[in-house]
Amino acid sequence: MDFFDWWMNPEDPLAQPEDPFEDEYEEEVFEEYDFSSDPDKPFISEGRFQKIVSLLKSKKNIILEGAPGVGKTFLARKVAYQLIGAVKNQNIEMAQFHQSYGYEDFVQGIRPSTNGGFERRNGIFFNFCDKARLSPDEPFVFIIDEINRGNISKILGELMMLIEADKRKEEFAIKLTYSDESDERFYVPDNVYLIGCMNTADRSLAIVDYALRCRFRFCPIAPEFNNAFRDFMVSKGISMEHAKQIISKVKAANVLIAEIDRGLEIGHSYFCHTDQCDDFYTWWEDICEYELFPYIREVCFDDDDKCGQICDKLKF
């Protein structure tokens, strides 16, 4: 029976009108996530992965630090899924810090309005916290890529205190820089978690001060040239022999790079794009010539002999 028939005969006890908005009331179903059954998981071991998740749960703020190409951003999203328990991107937000990024972008600031004047506008993290307060029983994860590329103390401002795990309460709420007297005080909800990604090759861009270090736990992420990486290569059409040679050559190159700085080692992500690996040697030469060798020249900018030794380790 449709709604019109029910309206004409509302006393019929068996009459139940069809709700025209029934589909809108259906709760969205999200795919459950578990690292052990993920077909596209990071190459990191399950024990190490679960340790990172537990550190995030207890401290609420972690930084994944590692060399270029170790998959820090990819790993961060998987950690977020595991914490949430589902592939629920609505509960995840992401920003990338850079030298022009500021407090006004992240928290709150004065911005030009559409009518030609200026208005106070909330930043991406402010809005994310507001969203998290609406669902206090669900975890929300904010990922900051290249966290050390920005002026961290300038970007965070008052958040330097508010992100502490034991300050995630309304009693610690404070007035923000651009707040009016009539505005509510701001605090970071207890269900918001922060994951920063820091490239150790660029750590000289901004020294992570001790005030920030005591608010985060730092998780080193190493290049993973293991059996999981080998099996991934084989699944993409690379022969077992070539996969083993890749592992052997990159590991040998990383031994020499580690003599300069372990934070500069070659990561496994360089080899995960296998669209043109049917011609293996051309695929390998392109990666070396146009990605790895230029990087190695930067690493060894004042030592041509060392640069040559490292590059030779990668050549077939």
C-alpha positions in Angstrom: 0.0 0.0 0.0 1.4 3.4 -0.9 1.1 6.6 1.1 -2.0 7.9 -0.7 -4.0 4.7 0.0 -3.1 4.8 3.7 -4.1 8.5 3.9 -7.6 7.7 2.4 -8.0 4.8 4.9 -5.9 5.5 8.0 -7.9 3.3 10.3 -6.9 0.1 8.5 -4.6 -1.6 11.2 -2.8 -3.6 8.5 -2.0 -0.5 6.4 1.6 0.5 6.7 2.6 3.2 4.2 5.8 2.9 2.4 8.3 5.5 3.5 9.4 7.4 0.4 12.6 8.3 2.2 13.4 4.8 3.5 16.6 4.5 1.5 17.9 7.7 3.0 17.5 6.2 6.5 19.7 3.2 5.8 22.9 3.3 7.6 26.0 3.1 5.4 27.9 -0.2 5.7 31.7 0.0 5.8 34.1 -2.8 5.0 35.7 -4.1 8.1 39.5 -3.9 8.2 42.1 -6.2 9.6 45.8 -6.1 8.6 46.2 -9.9 8.6 43.6 -10.3 5.8 44.4 -7.2 3.8 45.5 -8.3 0.2 47.2 -4.9 -0.3 49.0 -4.6 3.0 52.3 -2.8 3.6 55.4 -5.0 3.6 56.0 -4.4 7.3 55.6 -7.4 9.6 52.2 -7.8 11.4 53.9 -7.6 14.8 55.5 -4.3 14.0 52.3 -3.0 12.5 50.2 -3.9 15.6 52.9 -2.3 17.8 52.5 1.0 15.9 48.7 0.8 16.3 49.0 0.2 20.0 51.4 3.2 20.4 48.9 5.4 18.6 46.1 4.2 20.9 48.0 5.0 24.1 49.8 8.2 23.1 47.2 9.5 20.5 50.0 11.1 18.5 52.7 9.3 16.5 55.2 10.2 13.8 56.3 7.6 11.2 59.8 8.6 10.2 61.9 7.0 7.5 63.8 7.3 4.3 62.2 8.4 1.0 60.0 5.6 -0.5 59.4 3.5 2.5 55.6 4.0 2.2 55.0 6.1 5.3 51.8 7.8 3.9 50.5 4.4 2.7 51.2 2.9 6.0 49.6 5.7 7.9 46.2 5.2 6.2 46.4 1.4 7.0 47.1 2.2 10.6 44.1 4.5 10.6 41.9 1.8 9.2 43.1 -0.7 11.8 42.4 1.8 14.6 38.9 2.6 13.3 38.2 -1.1 12.5 36.9 -0.3 9.1 37.8 1.3 5.7 36.0 4.5 6.8 37.6 7.4 5.0 34.9 9.8 6.4 36.8 9.5 9.7 40.1 10.3 8.2 41.5 13.7 7.1 44.8 14.6 5.6 47.0 17.7 5.2 50.5 18.2 3.9 52.7 20.8 5.7 55.0 23.0 3.7 56.9 26.3 4.2 53.9 28.5 3.4 51.5 26.5 5.5 50.3 28.4 8.7 48.1 28.5 11.7 45.4 30.2 9.6 45.2 27.1 7.3 45.3 24.5 10.0 43.3 26.0 12.9 41.7 29.4 12.3 42.4 32.7 10.7 41.2 35.8 8.8 40.6 35.1 5.1 39.2 37.1 2.2 35.4 36.7 1.8 33.4 36.4 -1.4 31.9 39.9 -1.0 35.3 41.5 -1.1 35.9 41.9 2.7 37.5 39.6 5.2 36.0 37.0 7.5 37.2 34.6 10.2 37.4 31.1 8.8 38.0 27.8 10.6 40.9 25.7 9.4 40.9 22.0 8.4 41.8 20.7 11.8 39.3 22.9 13.6 36.5 21.5 11.4 37.8 18.0 11.8 37.6 18.2 15.6 34.0 19.6 15.3 33.1 16.6 13.2 34.7 14.2 15.7 32.7 15.6 18.6 29.5 14.5 16.8 30.5 10.9 17.0 32.4 10.6 20.3 32.4 6.7 20.3 34.2 6.5 16.9 38.0 7.1 16.4 39.0 9.9 14.0 42.4 10.1 12.5 44.2 13.1 11.1 47.3 12.4 9.0 49.9 15.1 8.5 52.2 14.3 5.6 55.7 15.9 5.5 55.2 17.2 9.0 58.8 18.5 9.3 58.5 20.6 6.2 56.4 23.2 8.0 57.1 25.6 10.8 55.5 23.3 13.4 55.2 25.6 16.3 53.7 28.3 14.1 51.2 26.0 12.5 50.1 24.3 15.8 50.0 27.4 18.0 47.9 26.6 21.1 47.5 23.0 19.9 50.9 22.3 21.1 49.3 21.9 24.5 45.8 20.7 23.4 47.1 17.6 21.5 48.6 16.1 24.6 46.9 12.8 25.5 46.0 14.0 29.0 44.7 17.4 27.8 41.9 15.9 25.6 39.2 17.1 27.9 36.8 20.0 27.8 38.2 21.3 31.1 41.4 22.2 29.2 39.6 24.1 26.5 41.0 27.6 25.8 40.3 30.6 23.7 42.0 30.6 20.3 44.0 33.4 18.8 41.1 34.7 16.6 38.3 33.9 19.0 35.8 36.5 20.2 34.6 36.7 23.8 31.3 35.1 22.8 33.0 32.1 21.2 33.1 28.7 22.9 36.5 27.6 24.1 38.3 25.0 21.9 39.7 21.6 22.8 40.8 18.5 20.9 38.4 15.7 21.5 39.6 12.4 23.1 38.6 10.4 19.9 41.0 12.3 17.6 44.3 10.7 16.8 47.3 12.3 14.9 49.7 10.5 12.6 52.6 12.5 11.2 54.9 11.4 8.4 58.5 12.6 8.5 61.0 12.1 5.7 64.4 11.6 7.4 66.2 12.7 4.3 64.7 16.2 4.8 65.0 16.5 8.6 67.4 19.4 8.3 64.5 21.5 6.9 63.0 21.9 10.3 64.3 20.6 13.6 61.6 18.9 15.5 61.9 20.6 18.9 61.7 18.8 22.2 58.3 20.3 23.1 56.8 18.4 20.1 58.9 15.3 20.7 57.4 14.8 24.1 53.9 14.9 22.6 54.5 12.2 19.9 56.0 8.8 19.8 58.4 8.3 16.9 58.2 5.1 14.9 61.1 4.4 12.6 60.0 2.9 9.3 62.8 1.0 7.4 62.9 -0.2 3.8 61.3 -3.6 3.6 63.1 -5.8 1.0 61.7 -9.0 2.5 59.7 -12.0 1.3 56.5 -10.0 1.2 58.2 -7.5 -1.2 59.5 -10.4 -3.3 56.1 -12.0 -3.5 54.6 -8.7 -4.5 57.1 -8.3 -7.3 56.3 -11.8 -8.6 52.6 -11.1 -8.5 53.1 -8.1 -10.8 54.8 -10.2 -13.4 58.5 -10.0 -12.5 60.3 -13.3 -12.4 61.4 -14.8 -9.1 65.0 -14.5 -10.3 64.7 -10.8 -11.1 62.8 -10.2 -7.8 65.7 -11.7 -5.9 68.2 -9.7 -7.9 66.3 -6.4 -7.1 66.4 -7.2 -3.4 70.1 -8.1 -3.5 71.2 -5.1 -5.4 69.2 -2.5 -3.4 70.3 -4.0 -0.1 73.9 -3.8 -1.3 73.4 -0.1 -2.3 71.8 0.7 1.1 74.7 -0.7 3.0 76.9 2.0 1.3 74.3 4.7 1.8 74.0 3.8 5.5 77.7 4.7 5.9 76.6 8.2 5.1 73.2 8.3 6.8 70.8 5.5 7.4 68.0 7.9 7.0 68.9 8.3 3.3 68.5 4.6 2.3 66.5 3.7 -0.8 62.9 2.7 0.0 60.9 -0.1 -1.6 58.2 2.2 -3.0 60.4 3.1 -6.0 59.7 -0.4 -7.4 56.0 -0.7 -6.7 54.9 0.9 -10.0 55.1 -2.0 -12.3 53.0 -0.9 -15.2 55.8 -1.3 -17.8 57.7 -4.2 -16.3 57.1 -6.5 -19.2 60.4 -5.3 -20.5 62.2 -5.8 -17.2 65.6 -4.3 -18.1 64.1 -1.1 -19.7 61.8 -0.8 -16.6 64.8 -1.2 -14.3 67.1 1.2 -16.2 64.4 3.9 -16.2 64.0 3.7 -12.5 67.7 3.8 -11.9 68.6 6.5 -14.5 65.7 8.9 -13.8 64.9 8.3 -10.1 67.6 6.6 -8.1 70.8 7.9 -9.7 69.8 11.6 -9.4 68.8 10.9 -5.8 72.2 9.2 -5.1 74.0 12.1 -6.7 72.3 14.4 -4.1 73.2 12.0 -1.3 76.8 12.0 -2.4 77.0 15.6 -3.6 80.7 16.0 -2.5 81.9 12.4 -3.0 81.9 11.2 -6.7 83.7 8.0 -5.8 81.0 7.0 -3.3 78.3 7.9 -5.8 79.9 5.7 -8.4 80.2 2.8 -6.0 76.5 3.0 -5.0 75.2 3.3 -8.6 77.4 0.4 -9.6 75.6 -1.8 -7.1 72.3 -1.1 -8.8 73.4 -1.9 -12.4 72.8 -5.2 -14.1 
